[in-house]
Each structure stands twice: as structure tokens, then as C-alpha cells.
Amino acid sequence: MELQGHLLYIDITQICGIGCAFCMYADKHKAGMSMELSTLARENLVALINAPSVKRISISGEGEPLNNAKVFHEILGLSNGGKSFEFITSGFFPHAKMAEFYDETDRIVTANGDTCNIRLSADSHHIEKVKWRAHGFSLDYLQRCQPSGLSFSFRSIDTDRHFTREYLTKELQHWGIEANISELGPLEDVLVVGEQHFGIDYKNLVHPAVGTAEGYLDMHGYIAAIEAKVNKHFTFGSLNRPPLANGMDVTIKPNGDVYLYGIETHRLGNLHFDRLDWQRLQAHLVRNPLARALYTQPLTELLSRLENTDLLHSIITRVNNPYWLVKELAGHDGLLQAWEAA
């Protein structure tokens, strides 16, 4: 199995006080944990981050990662250089503290020869909960301070893109920044400020609550939009545009447990107790029938092998996102057997 261009997701905390109604991790926030780095965890992360096959390291959380900014900066410091990091956040710090966070992040990545994209949530679920909004402030910071290692982009899970577009343009106007937004495709816009371009990515809301406004792509439509964007069939793993092969998509939880992203039925190891590198992770992938099927066969073809029942339709409609599908199917005996035998 040829694999290249891996993604490494590191969830550094479960702590969050924002309280978005849609959040799939809300039950963990009150008593949740934050990642700490043991000696072995550092050694494992050094091996995983610095492998030539890694295209991006994305730092987020089952909560708000700003609540563990110290470990984020420690992780940045493990790079040997030439790496692309991403930090996904609501940006809820007061602006002075947010500026200090940006300054320190830029200092570390610039010293190492890395880059870091700050990806700010810009949807109605987050905006309504955050007092100190970072969107206009961040682009103003970019213009004023011109950090050499930082870039910015936005993400949204709103049904109606009008909210995100209107919010961002009006918020930027408050900071004296004129912006225009153009649609690039079903899952992405671009925000233009002069000669600068800032991406806006749209994701399907997982488990939309009763009464949630309509307008989301159904899961098959969402898969089709991803396929059009990357110009290949949707499989699990890191989707790279042709002619590149796809890579592994690995997620590390705050307690150090390691999984293939979206396939959390099989733990690959733990940062604090196991020796990990990409070769060992690939060996797990090849040996596991379910993971191997999900990585090598289009998801739409795998879905067609399942018995077309009301239960299956209910699960697909409720989940609304392919990366949460396996977790739901695993809760029902027999539904994944056809894939494991593929």
C-alpha cells in the first residue's frame, strides 16, 4: 500500500467553556483532561512530526486548544524545521493576550524554519459564545506586525454561508479592513483583502439537533463535494490530489491514545507507553481488515455493500459526516462485518 503526505492531528485538551450546542465532546468538558508530555511522548512526537512524509501537523482539541497553549508551544519546539503546523481555535482570549500568543507562536516557528496557520472558527455556533472575537483583530495583527511564520484562515459549520460571509466582512470593516468573499466550491470560499487571500472551509455539522436549519449537504452530497475538490474517490486517510497517493490520517487524543482518524474502533498505541513511528502505524493499518478496506476502497462502494435498511438510513442521516460514520456503525452488531471482509 503506497502512502505519502500524512496528516497528524493532536488533540491537546478536553477543556472548553464556550458551550456550543452541537459539540460532540460536551460531556468531557467539565471534568476533562489536558495533554502533558512525558519523556516518551516527546520522543514519539519528534519521530512523528519530523518524518519527511508528513505534510501537516494540526493542533486542536476535544475542547478549546488555547486552554493548553503551553503544550502547543512545546509541540512546536519539537520540530527540526520545514514543517507546516495548523492551530484550530475560537480565538477567545482578550486581544492583548491573543497578541502575546501570536507573538510567541511566530517566534518559535520562525526560529525553527516552520509555518503555522491559525484557523479561526467563524460560524454562528461559536460567534454567539465568544466575547473577544479574534477575526478582525487577527487580520489587523497580520497587517501591523507582519509575522513571518503565521498565516490565517477561517472555518464554518453554518448551513447558510450568508452568516459567515456577512459576519466576516462586517467584522473586518470594524477594524478598517475592506474584504470581499468569493465562492470557490461547495466546501470553500476565499476572503480577499487587497492582494491577500484567506481560505474559508465549510464542514458538515455532525449530529444536527432537532430544529437545526436545513441546508446542509447530506452525507452522500458531502462526499461528492470532497471528491470534486480533490479529484479522486473518497476513502479514509489523508486525501491528496492526483498524482500523489493518499497518506495516513492519524489522531492523538489528550490522554495520548493514537488512532487512525475516523476509525476509532482500534487503538494503535499510546504516546506515553508505546514506541511509535509512521512505519509502525502503517503496519497496524495494513494488518487491520477494517482500516485497510476504508483506506483502499471508495466509501460509496463500501456503503453499497451494506444492507439497505431503515437503520442504515437513520445512521447516515443522523451522523451527516463520513468521519463519524464508523463510530456509529460500530455500535450496531454486524454492520461493519461486510467491510472487514472486503
N, C-alpha and C positions, 0 to 999 in steps of 0.2 A: 504494500500500500504506500503510494508516494504521498508525502505530506510536507508542506512548506508554508511559511508565513503564518506562524502560530499566534493566537491571542491568549494573553494571560490576564484574567480578571482576579483582583484581590479585594475581597470584602473585608474592610478593616474595622467595622463596628456594627453593632446592632442598636446602638443608642440613637434615638431620634425623638425630638419633642415637637415636630411640626404637625403630625397628626392628620395626614391625608387619608380620606375615607377609603380610597381604593387600595391602600398599601397591603401587600401580601405578607408583610413581616410585622404587622402592628402588634401581634401577640408577644413579640420578643422585645419590644422597645423598653418597657418599664424595668424589666429585670435582665436586660440583655448584657452581653459582654463586648469588650473591645479587644482587638488583637494586640498581643505583645510578642516581641521577637526574642525567642530563645537563641542560644548559640547555633543549634542545628537548623532552626528556621532561617537564620541569616545565611548559613551555608547553602541551604536548599534554594533560597531566593536568589542568591548570587548565581548559582548554576542555571536557574530557570530564566532569569532576566537577561543574562549576558550571552545566551546561546545565539548564534548567528541566525537561526531560523525564526526568531521571534520578531514579529512586525510591530506589535503594540502591547504595552502594559497598561491596563485600565484599572484605576483605583476607585472603588465605590464602597457600597456597604449594604447590609440589610437594614441600615439606618442611614443617618447623615454623616458622611466621612469627615466633615470638618470637626466632628466631636472626637476624632482621633488624629488630628493633624500632625502630632508628634511622630507617630509611627509612619504616616505618609512620607514625611521628610526623611525618616530613617530609611525607608524603602528606596527613595530616590538616591540616597547616598550609597546604595549597594551597586549602582551601575558603573560599569567600566567605560561607558561613553558610547555615543552614537545610537542611543535608544529613543524611542517615541513613547512618551507617557501621556496618559489622559486622566483627568480628575473630574468625576461627575458629582455635582453638588447643587443644592438650592442656593448657596451663597448667602446664608442667613446672618453672618457676622455683621456687626456695625461696620461702617465703611472704613474707619481708621484701622480696625483690627483686620479687615479684609485686605487692606493695602499691605499691612505687615505680612500677612500670609502670602500674598503675591510676591512681595519683595524676597522673602526667604525662599520660596519655590523657585523663582527665577535665579537667585544666587546659586542654588545647588545645581540646577540643570545646566546653567551656563558654565559653571566650573567643570562639570563632567563632560561637556560637549553633547548634551541631550536637549530634547524639547519636551514641553508639556502643554497639552491643550486643556484648558479649563472649559468644561461642558456644563452650561447652566440650564437648569430646568426652567422652562418658560411656558407653563401651562396653567390653567385656571385652578387645578388642584393644589399646586404649590404657591402660586402668587397670592392667593387669598390668605395663606397661613404665615407668610413671611413679612415681618415688619421692615427689615432693612433689605431692600431689593438691590441685587448686585448687577443687573443687566446694563443699565445706563452707566452706572459707576464704573463697571469693568472696561467698557469701551472708552470711557473718558480716561481711565487709568492707562490704558494702552496708548492713547494719543499723547498723554502728558509724559509718561515715564519711559515709553518705548522699550519695554523689557525685551531682551534679545532672545530669551528662551521660551517665552509664553505666547500662546495664541488662544483665541476664544471661539466657542460655538455654542449652539443652543439646542435643546431637545424639548419635545412636547408630546403629550398623550391626549390632546384635545380632539374631540370628534370634529369640531368646526375649526378649521385652521384660521378662520377670521379672528378668533380671540387672540391667538398667539401673534398673528401679524399685526393686529391693531395695538395690542399691548406693547410689543417691542418698538414699533415706530413712535408711539406716543411717549413711551418711557425715555427713548433716546432723545426726543425733542426737548424733554425737560432738562436734559444735560447739554442742549445746544448742538445735538448731533442729528443731521438730516440723513435719513435712511430710506431705501426702497427695498421691497421684497418681491422676488420673482419665484415662480414655481418651477422646479426642475423635474419633478416627477411625483407619483403618488405618495412617496415617503420622504420627500425632501424639498426644501426651499433654499434660497440663498438670500441673505441680507447684504445689501451693498451700501457701503459708506465711502463715497469718493472712489478711490481705486482699490479699496479693501473689500474682501468678500468673507462673509461669515456663514457657515452652514447652519441650517435648521433641520434636524431629523425628527420624524414623526414615528411613534411606536403605537401599536395596538394596546389598548387598555386590557390588562388581564382581569378576568372575573368581573366584568362590568356589573355594577349593582342594579337591582330593580329600579327603574325610573331614570337610569342613565340615558342621556340624549342619544338618539340614533345617529348613524352616520359613519361608524367605524366600518372598515373593511371586515368582511367575515374572514375566517382563517384561511380559506382557500384563496380569497382575493388578496389577502396579506402575503401569502406565499407567492402568488403570481407577481405581485409588485416587487418582492425581493428578487425573484428570478429575472424580471425585466431589468432591474438595477444592476445585477452582477453578470447578466448574460449567460446563465447556466442554471441547471436544475437545482432546486433547494435540497440540500442534505444538511445534516448536523455538522458542526465543525466551523472553522473559520473560512468563510466564503471569499475566495479571491477571484478576480476577473480573469478570464482566459488570456493568455495561455497558461497562467500559473495554476498549479494544483492547489487544492484546498489544504488547510492546516488544522491542527488541533485547536480546540477552544476549551481552555482549562480554567476552572474557577476554584479559588481558595476561600474558605469560609473563615469567619473571625476566630474560630477555635482551632484553625489550622487544617481541617479536613479538606481533601482535594478531590474534585470530581471533574468529569467532562461536563461542560456547560449544557444544561438542559437534560442531562442523563444522570440524575442523582439517585438512581437505584443501585449504584455500585460505587463505593468509595475506593479511590485509587491509593490512598495513603494519608498521612498527616505530616505537616511540616515539622512538627516538634519531635516525632518519634521514628520517622522513616527517612531513608536516604532517597532523594528524588532528583530526577533529571528528565529531559524530554525523551531519551531513549527508553527509560523505564516506563514512562507514561504511555508511550506508543506501544510497548509490549502489552500493557494492560488492555489497550484499545483493541489490538489485534486478537487477543485471547477471548474477549468478551463478545459473544454472538450478537447481543442486542446492540451494543455500541458499534460493532463492525457493520451491521446492517444499516443503522442510521447514518453512518459516515459514508457508505458506498452506494446507497440506493436512494433515489428521489423519494421524498416523504409522501408525495401524492400517490406514488405507486405502492408504497407500503400501506397507506391508508386504504387503498382499494382492495387489499387482501383481507382486511378485517370485515367481519360480518356486518352488513349494513342494517343496524338496529336503531331503535329509538334511543337506547342508552348511548351508543356511539355519537349520534347526532347531538344529544344533550351535552355530552362531554366537550365536543368540538365547539359548540356554540358558547358554552359557559367559559371555557378556557380562553378562546379567542386569540391565542398566540402559540405558535408551534413549539417554542422553547419551554412551555409549561405543560405540554401535552403528555409527555412520558410520565411525569409525576402523577397526573390524574389517571391515566390508563393503568398505572401500576396498582392503583387502589382497587381494581376490579379483577378478580381471578380470571385468567385465561386470555385477556385482551392483548397481551404482549407476546403470547406464545408464537403466533404466526410470524412475527418479526424475528424472534430469537431463532427460529428455524429457517429463516430466509437464507 
